[in-house]
Each structure stands twice: as structure tokens, then as C-alpha cells.
Amino acid sequence: MTTESPRWHTSSYSNNGGACVQVATNLAPTTGTVPVRDSKNPTGPSLGLHADAYAAFVTGIKDGRFTAI
């Protein structure tokens, strides 16, 4: 079990329009998960994504496999 706290980051591509998510990738090495949360509700719940799934998602974004809604 880790006692490390998440260090939340918002994408540098965010334009601060309020529709952002924050991630805490610092926990991936010790927990195997990447917590994700709504930047508008920082005290609310977070979703813990498996580090491999998060990495595949980021790769998909970079490769253009997703489109904006």
C-alpha cells in the first residue's frame, strides 16, 4: 500500500473552459493505476484507470483515433 498523494495535472492543451479532466500519473509506478477526476469537482470522486489502459487511451488520442464531440 502506498501513502503517496496524487499530484493532479491538467493538460497543457486545456483552454480552461471548464470541461477538463485532471490526472495523477505519479501513482502509476506504485499502484498500477492512473486516477482521473473532473477538474470542476476536485473534491469529488476519481476514476482509477489501469496504467496500461490509460497509456493506450493517450496513444489513441495522439494517433487521431478519437474525435471531439
PDB file of N, CA, C and O in Angstrom:
ATOM      1  N   MET A   1       0.845  -1.180   0.000  1.00  0.00           N
ATOM      2  CA  MET A   1       0.000   0.000   0.000  1.00  0.00           C
ATOM      3  C   MET A   1       0.891   1.244   0.000  1.00  0.00           C
ATOM      4  O   MET A   1       1.910   1.295   0.689  1.00  0.00           O
ATOM      5  N   THR A   2       0.495   2.224  -0.769  1.00  0.00           N
ATOM      6  CA  THR A   2       1.274   3.458  -0.862  1.00  0.00           C
ATOM      7  C   THR A   2       0.609   4.577  -0.064  1.00  0.00           C
ATOM      8  O   THR A   2      -0.614   4.637   0.062  1.00  0.00           O
ATOM      9  N   THR A   3       1.433   5.440   0.457  1.00  0.00           N
ATOM     10  CA  THR A   3       0.909   6.612   1.161  1.00  0.00           C
ATOM     11  C   THR A   3       1.138   7.871   0.335  1.00  0.00           C
ATOM     12  O   THR A   3       0.868   8.981   0.794  1.00  0.00           O
ATOM     13  N   GLU A   4       1.631   7.697  -0.871  1.00  0.00           N
ATOM     14  CA  GLU A   4       1.879   8.826  -1.750  1.00  0.00           C
ATOM     15  C   GLU A   4       0.553   9.473  -2.164  1.00  0.00           C
ATOM     16  O   GLU A   4      -0.424   8.785  -2.459  1.00  0.00           O
ATOM     17  N   SER A   5       0.544  10.778  -2.179  1.00  0.00           N
ATOM     18  CA  SER A   5      -0.651  11.530  -2.572  1.00  0.00           C
ATOM     19  C   SER A   5      -0.634  11.786  -4.071  1.00  0.00           C
ATOM     20  O   SER A   5       0.432  11.947  -4.665  1.00  0.00           O
ATOM     21  N   PRO A   6      -1.813  11.825  -4.684  1.00  0.00           N
ATOM     22  CA  PRO A   6      -1.853  12.134  -6.113  1.00  0.00           C
ATOM     23  C   PRO A   6      -1.406  13.574  -6.374  1.00  0.00           C
ATOM     24  O   PRO A   6      -1.769  14.495  -5.641  1.00  0.00           O
ATOM     25  N   ARG A   7      -0.618  13.747  -7.424  1.00  0.00           N
ATOM     26  CA  ARG A   7      -0.245  15.085  -7.892  1.00  0.00           C
ATOM     27  C   ARG A   7      -1.036  15.322  -9.173  1.00  0.00           C
ATOM     28  O   ARG A   7      -0.693  14.806 -10.237  1.00  0.00           O
ATOM     29  N   TRP A   8      -2.087  16.102  -9.054  1.00  0.00           N
ATOM     30  CA  TRP A   8      -3.037  16.300 -10.144  1.00  0.00           C
ATOM     31  C   TRP A   8      -2.486  17.257 -11.187  1.00  0.00           C
ATOM     32  O   TRP A   8      -1.881  18.277 -10.858  1.00  0.00           O
ATOM     33  N   HIS A   9      -2.708  16.910 -12.462  1.00  0.00           N
ATOM     34  CA  HIS A   9      -2.280  17.731 -13.594  1.00  0.00           C
ATOM     35  C   HIS A   9      -3.432  17.884 -14.571  1.00  0.00           C
ATOM     36  O   HIS A   9      -4.206  16.953 -14.793  1.00  0.00           O
ATOM     37  N   THR A  10      -3.532  19.071 -15.148  1.00  0.00           N
ATOM     38  CA  THR A  10      -4.480  19.342 -16.219  1.00  0.00           C
ATOM     39  C   THR A  10      -3.681  19.469 -17.509  1.00  0.00           C
ATOM     40  O   THR A  10      -2.583  20.025 -17.497  1.00  0.00           O
ATOM     41  N   SER A  11      -4.196  18.978 -18.595  1.00  0.00           N
ATOM     42  CA  SER A  11      -3.489  19.024 -19.867  1.00  0.00           C
ATOM     43  C   SER A  11      -3.087  20.442 -20.244  1.00  0.00           C
ATOM     44  O   SER A  11      -3.827  21.397 -20.011  1.00  0.00           O
ATOM     45  N   SER A  12      -1.912  20.558 -20.825  1.00  0.00           N
ATOM     46  CA  SER A  12      -1.461  21.865 -21.315  1.00  0.00           C
ATOM     47  C   SER A  12      -2.292  22.311 -22.511  1.00  0.00           C
ATOM     48  O   SER A  12      -2.241  23.479 -22.895  1.00  0.00           O
ATOM     49  N   TYR A  13      -3.058  21.393 -23.107  1.00  0.00           N
ATOM     50  CA  TYR A  13      -3.937  21.738 -24.220  1.00  0.00           C
ATOM     51  C   TYR A  13      -5.274  22.286 -23.739  1.00  0.00           C
ATOM     52  O   TYR A  13      -6.081  22.752 -24.543  1.00  0.00           O
ATOM     53  N   SER A  14      -5.507  22.231 -22.446  1.00  0.00           N
ATOM     54  CA  SER A  14      -6.753  22.734 -21.883  1.00  0.00           C
ATOM     55  C   SER A  14      -6.803  24.248 -22.025  1.00  0.00           C
ATOM     56  O   SER A  14      -5.806  24.937 -21.810  1.00  0.00           O
ATOM     57  N   ASN A  15      -7.972  24.756 -22.390  1.00  0.00           N
ATOM     58  CA  ASN A  15      -8.107  26.201 -22.524  1.00  0.00           C
ATOM     59  C   ASN A  15      -8.845  26.801 -21.335  1.00  0.00           C
ATOM     60  O   ASN A  15      -9.342  27.924 -21.405  1.00  0.00           O
ATOM     61  N   ASN A  16      -8.912  26.041 -20.237  1.00  0.00           N
ATOM     62  CA  ASN A  16      -9.580  26.484 -19.010  1.00  0.00           C
ATOM     63  C   ASN A  16     -11.040  26.845 -19.235  1.00  0.00           C
ATOM     64  O   ASN A  16     -11.571  27.736 -18.571  1.00  0.00           O
ATOM     65  N   GLY A  17     -11.687  26.164 -20.162  1.00  0.00           N
ATOM     66  CA  GLY A  17     -13.105  26.394 -20.410  1.00  0.00           C
ATOM     67  C   GLY A  17     -14.007  25.633 -19.460  1.00  0.00           C
ATOM     68  O   GLY A  17     -15.230  25.732 -19.562  1.00  0.00           O
ATOM     69  N   GLY A  18     -13.436  24.881 -18.546  1.00  0.00           N
ATOM     70  CA  GLY A  18     -14.226  24.182 -17.549  1.00  0.00           C
ATOM     71  C   GLY A  18     -14.550  22.742 -17.871  1.00  0.00           C
ATOM     72  O   GLY A  18     -15.033  22.022 -16.998  1.00  0.00           O
ATOM     73  N   ALA A  19     -14.307  22.291 -19.089  1.00  0.00           N
ATOM     74  CA  ALA A  19     -14.614  20.915 -19.469  1.00  0.00           C
ATOM     75  C   ALA A  19     -13.332  20.086 -19.496  1.00  0.00           C
ATOM     76  O   ALA A  19     -12.978  19.509 -20.524  1.00  0.00           O
ATOM     77  N   CYS A  20     -12.653  20.033 -18.377  1.00  0.00           N
ATOM     78  CA  CYS A  20     -11.343  19.389 -18.324  1.00  0.00           C
ATOM     79  C   CYS A  20     -11.338  18.227 -17.339  1.00  0.00           C
ATOM     80  O   CYS A  20     -12.160  18.153 -16.426  1.00  0.00           O
ATOM     81  N   VAL A  21     -10.405  17.341 -17.550  1.00  0.00           N
ATOM     82  CA  VAL A  21     -10.137  16.301 -16.570  1.00  0.00           C
ATOM     83  C   VAL A  21      -8.719  16.511 -16.063  1.00  0.00           C
ATOM     84  O   VAL A  21      -7.891  17.137 -16.726  1.00  0.00           O
ATOM     85  N   GLN A  22      -8.460  15.987 -14.899  1.00  0.00           N
ATOM     86  CA  GLN A  22      -7.127  16.017 -14.314  1.00  0.00           C
ATOM     87  C   GLN A  22      -6.690  14.582 -14.077  1.00  0.00           C
ATOM     88  O   GLN A  22      -7.514  13.715 -13.785  1.00  0.00           O
ATOM     89  N   VAL A  23      -5.394  14.333 -14.202  1.00  0.00           N
ATOM     90  CA  VAL A  23      -4.843  13.000 -13.981  1.00  0.00           C
ATOM     91  C   VAL A  23      -3.697  13.083 -12.979  1.00  0.00           C
ATOM     92  O   VAL A  23      -3.060  14.124 -12.820  1.00  0.00           O
ATOM     93  N   ALA A  24      -3.453  11.974 -12.316  1.00  0.00           N
ATOM     94  CA  ALA A  24      -2.348  11.879 -11.351  1.00  0.00           C
ATOM     95  C   ALA A  24      -1.477  10.700 -11.756  1.00  0.00           C
ATOM     96  O   ALA A  24      -1.576   9.616 -11.180  1.00  0.00           O
ATOM     97  N   THR A  25      -0.625  10.918 -12.750  1.00  0.00           N
ATOM     98  CA  THR A  25       0.204   9.832 -13.273  1.00  0.00           C
ATOM     99  C   THR A  25       1.305   9.408 -12.317  1.00  0.00           C
ATOM    100  O   THR A  25       1.918   8.358 -12.512  1.00  0.00           O
ATOM    101  N   ASN A  26       1.567  10.202 -11.289  1.00  0.00           N
ATOM    102  CA  ASN A  26       2.630   9.846 -10.345  1.00  0.00           C
ATOM    103  C   ASN A  26       2.333   8.567  -9.570  1.00  0.00           C
ATOM    104  O   ASN A  26       3.251   7.963  -9.015  1.00  0.00           O
ATOM    105  N   LEU A  27       1.087   8.145  -9.520  1.00  0.00           N
ATOM    106  CA  LEU A  27       0.742   6.936  -8.773  1.00  0.00           C
ATOM    107  C   LEU A  27       0.889   5.651  -9.591  1.00  0.00           C
ATOM    108  O   LEU A  27       0.842   4.556  -9.030  1.00  0.00           O
ATOM    109  N   ALA A  28       1.065   5.770 -10.893  1.00  0.00           N
ATOM    110  CA  ALA A  28       1.150   4.582 -11.751  1.00  0.00           C
ATOM    111  C   ALA A  28       2.262   3.615 -11.340  1.00  0.00           C
ATOM    112  O   ALA A  28       2.015   2.409 -11.297  1.00  0.00           O
ATOM    113  N   PRO A  29       3.464   4.083 -11.038  1.00  0.00           N
ATOM    114  CA  PRO A  29       4.519   3.123 -10.682  1.00  0.00           C
ATOM    115  C   PRO A  29       4.237   2.324  -9.405  1.00  0.00           C
ATOM    116  O   PRO A  29       4.625   1.160  -9.310  1.00  0.00           O
ATOM    117  N   THR A  30       3.576   2.929  -8.436  1.00  0.00           N
ATOM    118  CA  THR A  30       3.371   2.245  -7.160  1.00  0.00           C
ATOM    119  C   THR A  30       2.032   1.528  -7.053  1.00  0.00           C
ATOM    120  O   THR A  30       1.918   0.547  -6.319  1.00  0.00           O
ATOM    121  N   THR A  31       1.002   2.008  -7.782  1.00  0.00           N
ATOM    122  CA  THR A  31      -0.323   1.395  -7.662  1.00  0.00           C
ATOM    123  C   THR A  31      -0.795   0.708  -8.933  1.00  0.00           C
ATOM    124  O   THR A  31      -1.720  -0.104  -8.897  1.00  0.00           O
ATOM    125  N   GLY A  32      -0.160   1.032 -10.060  1.00  0.00           N
ATOM    126  CA  GLY A  32      -0.597   0.471 -11.338  1.00  0.00           C
ATOM    127  C   GLY A  32      -1.828   1.150 -11.890  1.00  0.00           C
ATOM    128  O   GLY A  32      -2.396   0.689 -12.880  1.00  0.00           O
ATOM    129  N   THR A  33      -2.254   2.239 -11.267  1.00  0.00           N
ATOM    130  CA  THR A  33      -3.438   2.961 -11.727  1.00  0.00           C
ATOM    131  C   THR A  33      -3.127   4.437 -11.935  1.00  0.00           C
ATOM    132  O   THR A  33      -2.185   4.986 -11.364  1.00  0.00           O
ATOM    133  N   VAL A  34      -3.956   5.060 -12.775  1.00  0.00           N
ATOM    134  CA  VAL A  34      -3.883   6.497 -13.010  1.00  0.00           C
ATOM    135  C   VAL A  34      -5.248   7.073 -12.640  1.00  0.00           C
ATOM    136  O   VAL A  34      -6.218   6.888 -13.374  1.00  0.00           O
ATOM    137  N   PRO A  35      -5.329   7.769 -11.509  1.00  0.00           N
ATOM    138  CA  PRO A  35      -6.605   8.392 -11.140  1.00  0.00           C
ATOM    139  C   PRO A  35      -6.937   9.538 -12.097  1.00  0.00           C
ATOM    140  O   PRO A  35      -6.057  10.293 -12.511  1.00  0.00           O
ATOM    141  N   VAL A  36      -8.213   9.651 -12.437  1.00  0.00           N
ATOM    142  CA  VAL A  36      -8.726  10.710 -13.306  1.00  0.00           C
ATOM    143  C   VAL A  36      -9.912  11.337 -12.595  1.00  0.00           C
ATOM    144  O   VAL A  36     -10.741  10.626 -12.028  1.00  0.00           O
ATOM    145  N   ARG A  37     -10.002  12.678 -12.620  1.00  0.00           N
ATOM    146  CA  ARG A  37     -11.126  13.357 -11.972  1.00  0.00           C
ATOM    147  C   ARG A  37     -11.560  14.561 -12.793  1.00  0.00           C
ATOM    148  O   ARG A  37     -10.836  15.037 -13.667  1.00  0.00           O
ATOM    149  N   ASP A  38     -12.754  15.038 -12.490  1.00  0.00           N
ATOM    150  CA  ASP A  38     -13.325  16.231 -13.110  1.00  0.00           C
ATOM    151  C   ASP A  38     -12.689  17.457 -12.470  1.00  0.00           C
ATOM    152  O   ASP A  38     -12.732  17.614 -11.250  1.00  0.00           O
ATOM    153  N   SER A  39     -12.102  18.322 -13.282  1.00  0.00           N
ATOM    154  CA  SER A  39     -11.426  19.498 -12.729  1.00  0.00           C
ATOM    155  C   SER A  39     -12.390  20.469 -12.061  1.00  0.00           C
ATOM    156  O   SER A  39     -11.978  21.264 -11.216  1.00  0.00           O
ATOM    157  N   LYS A  40     -13.665  20.416 -12.428  1.00  0.00           N
ATOM    158  CA  LYS A  40     -14.655  21.302 -11.804  1.00  0.00           C
ATOM    159  C   LYS A  40     -15.066  20.820 -10.419  1.00  0.00           C
ATOM    160  O   LYS A  40     -15.660  21.577  -9.651  1.00  0.00           O
ATOM    161  N   ASN A  41     -14.759  19.578 -10.095  1.00  0.00           N
ATOM    162  CA  ASN A  41     -15.168  18.993  -8.825  1.00  0.00           C
ATOM    163  C   ASN A  41     -13.976  18.264  -8.183  1.00  0.00           C
ATOM    164  O   ASN A  41     -13.996  17.039  -8.065  1.00  0.00           O
ATOM    165  N   PRO A  42     -12.946  19.005  -7.772  1.00  0.00           N
ATOM    166  CA  PRO A  42     -11.727  18.360  -7.274  1.00  0.00           C
ATOM    167  C   PRO A  42     -11.905  17.578  -5.981  1.00  0.00           C
ATOM    168  O   PRO A  42     -11.058  16.746  -5.656  1.00  0.00           O
ATOM    169  N   THR A  43     -12.963  17.814  -5.243  1.00  0.00           N
ATOM    170  CA  THR A  43     -13.197  17.043  -4.026  1.00  0.00           C
ATOM    171  C   THR A  43     -14.131  15.860  -4.275  1.00  0.00           C
ATOM    172  O   THR A  43     -14.421  15.084  -3.364  1.00  0.00           O
ATOM    173  N   GLY A  44     -14.592  15.731  -5.506  1.00  0.00           N
ATOM    174  CA  GLY A  44     -15.484  14.632  -5.861  1.00  0.00           C
ATOM    175  C   GLY A  44     -14.720  13.356  -6.119  1.00  0.00           C
ATOM    176  O   GLY A  44     -13.523  13.269  -5.846  1.00  0.00           O
ATOM    177  N   PRO A  45     -15.419  12.363  -6.648  1.00  0.00           N
ATOM    178  CA  PRO A  45     -14.788  11.059  -6.876  1.00  0.00           C
ATOM    179  C   PRO A  45     -13.789  11.100  -8.035  1.00  0.00           C
ATOM    180  O   PRO A  45     -13.829  11.983  -8.891  1.00  0.00           O
ATOM    181  N   SER A  46     -12.909  10.126  -8.026  1.00  0.00           N
ATOM    182  CA  SER A  46     -11.991   9.949  -9.152  1.00  0.00           C
ATOM    183  C   SER A  46     -12.163   8.533  -9.676  1.00  0.00           C
ATOM    184  O   SER A  46     -12.620   7.637  -8.967  1.00  0.00           O
ATOM    185  N   LEU A  47     -11.788   8.357 -10.920  1.00  0.00           N
ATOM    186  CA  LEU A  47     -11.857   7.060 -11.574  1.00  0.00           C
ATOM    187  C   LEU A  47     -10.441   6.536 -11.704  1.00  0.00           C
ATOM    188  O   LEU A  47      -9.583   7.217 -12.265  1.00  0.00           O
ATOM    189  N   GLY A  48     -10.182   5.354 -11.203  1.00  0.00           N
ATOM    190  CA  GLY A  48      -8.845   4.773 -11.284  1.00  0.00           C
ATOM    191  C   GLY A  48      -8.711   3.901 -12.517  1.00  0.00           C
ATOM    192  O   GLY A  48      -9.286   2.814 -12.580  1.00  0.00           O
ATOM    193  N   LEU A  49      -7.957   4.369 -13.492  1.00  0.00           N
ATOM    194  CA  LEU A  49      -7.740   3.604 -14.716  1.00  0.00           C
ATOM    195  C   LEU A  49      -6.458   2.793 -14.595  1.00  0.00           C
ATOM    196  O   LEU A  49      -5.462   3.270 -14.051  1.00  0.00           O
ATOM    197  N   HIS A  50      -6.488   1.568 -15.102  1.00  0.00           N
ATOM    198  CA  HIS A  50      -5.277   0.763 -15.128  1.00  0.00           C
ATOM    199  C   HIS A  50      -4.254   1.518 -15.975  1.00  0.00           C
ATOM    200  O   HIS A  50      -4.602   2.077 -17.015  1.00  0.00           O
ATOM    201  N   ALA A  51      -3.014   1.537 -15.542  1.00  0.00           N
ATOM    202  CA  ALA A  51      -1.975   2.314 -16.218  1.00  0.00           C
ATOM    203  C   ALA A  51      -1.850   1.942 -17.697  1.00  0.00           C
ATOM    204  O   ALA A  51      -1.645   2.824 -18.532  1.00  0.00           O
ATOM    205  N   ASP A  52      -1.968   0.661 -18.036  1.00  0.00           N
ATOM    206  CA  ASP A  52      -1.882   0.244 -19.438  1.00  0.00           C
ATOM    207  C   ASP A  52      -3.055   0.780 -20.253  1.00  0.00           C
ATOM    208  O   ASP A  52      -2.881   1.190 -21.400  1.00  0.00           O
ATOM    209  N   ALA A  53      -4.241   0.778 -19.665  1.00  0.00           N
ATOM    210  CA  ALA A  53      -5.422   1.305 -20.359  1.00  0.00           C
ATOM    211  C   ALA A  53      -5.289   2.807 -20.576  1.00  0.00           C
ATOM    212  O   ALA A  53      -5.651   3.320 -21.635  1.00  0.00           O
ATOM    213  N   TYR A  54      -4.774   3.508 -19.578  1.00  0.00           N
ATOM    214  CA  TYR A  54      -4.571   4.952 -19.717  1.00  0.00           C
ATOM    215  C   TYR A  54      -3.548   5.233 -20.819  1.00  0.00           C
ATOM    216  O   TYR A  54      -3.756   6.124 -21.643  1.00  0.00           O
ATOM    217  N   ALA A  55      -2.455   4.488 -20.840  1.00  0.00           N
ATOM    218  CA  ALA A  55      -1.427   4.679 -21.862  1.00  0.00           C
ATOM    219  C   ALA A  55      -1.995   4.417 -23.258  1.00  0.00           C
ATOM    220  O   ALA A  55      -1.681   5.151 -24.196  1.00  0.00           O
ATOM    221  N   ALA A  56      -2.825   3.385 -23.408  1.00  0.00           N
ATOM    222  CA  ALA A  56      -3.445   3.094 -24.704  1.00  0.00           C
ATOM    223  C   ALA A  56      -4.401   4.207 -25.116  1.00  0.00           C
ATOM    224  O   ALA A  56      -4.471   4.559 -26.294  1.00  0.00           O
ATOM    225  N   PHE A  57      -5.128   4.757 -24.166  1.00  0.00           N
ATOM    226  CA  PHE A  57      -6.039   5.866 -24.443  1.00  0.00           C
ATOM    227  C   PHE A  57      -5.260   7.087 -24.939  1.00  0.00           C
ATOM    228  O   PHE A  57      -5.641   7.699 -25.937  1.00  0.00           O
ATOM    229  N   VAL A  58      -4.182   7.441 -24.255  1.00  0.00           N
ATOM    230  CA  VAL A  58      -3.368   8.591 -24.656  1.00  0.00           C
ATOM    231  C   VAL A  58      -2.769   8.353 -26.045  1.00  0.00           C
ATOM    232  O   VAL A  58      -2.735   9.267 -26.868  1.00  0.00           O
ATOM    233  N   THR A  59      -2.303   7.145 -26.306  1.00  0.00           N
ATOM    234  CA  THR A  59      -1.765   6.821 -27.629  1.00  0.00           C
ATOM    235  C   THR A  59      -2.839   6.976 -28.692  1.00  0.00           C
ATOM    236  O   THR A  59      -2.568   7.504 -29.771  1.00  0.00           O
ATOM    237  N   GLY A  60      -4.041   6.530 -28.407  1.00  0.00           N
ATOM    238  CA  GLY A  60      -5.155   6.669 -29.350  1.00  0.00           C
ATOM    239  C   GLY A  60      -5.470   8.122 -29.653  1.00  0.00           C
ATOM    240  O   GLY A  60      -5.755   8.473 -30.798  1.00  0.00           O
ATOM    241  N   ILE A  61      -5.420   8.964 -28.640  1.00  0.00           N
ATOM    242  CA  ILE A  61      -5.649  10.389 -28.855  1.00  0.00           C
ATOM    243  C   ILE A  61      -4.572  10.958 -29.767  1.00  0.00           C
ATOM    244  O   ILE A  61      -4.872  11.664 -30.730  1.00  0.00           O
ATOM    245  N   LYS A  62      -3.324  10.650 -29.461  1.00  0.00           N
ATOM    246  CA  LYS A  62      -2.205  11.164 -30.262  1.00  0.00           C
ATOM    247  C   LYS A  62      -2.263  10.673 -31.702  1.00  0.00           C
ATOM    248  O   LYS A  62      -1.842  11.378 -32.620  1.00  0.00           O
ATOM    249  N   ASP A  63      -2.783   9.465 -31.902  1.00  0.00           N
ATOM    250  CA  ASP A  63      -2.885   8.884 -33.248  1.00  0.00           C
ATOM    251  C   ASP A  63      -4.129   9.353 -33.998  1.00  0.00           C
ATOM    252  O   ASP A  63      -4.318   8.999 -35.162  1.00  0.00           O
ATOM    253  N   GLY A  64      -4.979  10.147 -33.345  1.00  0.00           N
ATOM    254  CA  GLY A  64      -6.179  10.667 -34.011  1.00  0.00           C
ATOM    255  C   GLY A  64      -7.316   9.677 -34.109  1.00  0.00           C
ATOM    256  O   GLY A  64      -8.183   9.827 -34.969  1.00  0.00           O
ATOM    257  N   ARG A  65      -7.340   8.663 -33.251  1.00  0.00           N
ATOM    258  CA  ARG A  65      -8.398   7.646 -33.322  1.00  0.00           C
ATOM    259  C   ARG A  65      -9.692   8.080 -32.663  1.00  0.00           C
ATOM    260  O   ARG A  65     -10.686   7.357 -32.733  1.00  0.00           O
ATOM    261  N   PHE A  66      -9.709   9.253 -32.017  1.00  0.00           N
ATOM    262  CA  PHE A  66     -10.912   9.757 -31.371  1.00  0.00           C
ATOM    263  C   PHE A  66     -11.247  11.120 -31.959  1.00  0.00           C
ATOM    264  O   PHE A  66     -10.357  11.867 -32.366  1.00  0.00           O
ATOM    265  N   THR A  67     -12.511  11.433 -32.000  1.00  0.00           N
ATOM    266  CA  THR A  67     -12.929  12.747 -32.492  1.00  0.00           C
ATOM    267  C   THR A  67     -13.629  13.499 -31.378  1.00  0.00           C
ATOM    268  O   THR A  67     -14.230  12.894 -30.490  1.00  0.00           O
ATOM    269  N   ALA A  68     -13.549  14.814 -31.427  1.00  0.00           N
ATOM    270  CA  ALA A  68     -14.210  15.649 -30.419  1.00  0.00           C
ATOM    271  C   ALA A  68     -15.717  15.629 -30.660  1.00  0.00           C
ATOM    272  O   ALA A  68     -16.194  15.542 -31.792  1.00  0.00           O
ATOM    273  N   ILE A  69     -16.427  15.713 -29.570  1.00  0.00           N
ATOM    274  CA  ILE A  69     -17.892  15.725 -29.648  1.00  0.00           C
ATOM    275  C   ILE A  69     -18.363  17.148 -29.747  1.00  0.00           C
ATOM    276  O   ILE A  69     -19.566  17.396 -29.824  1.00  0.00           O
TER     277      ILE A  69
END
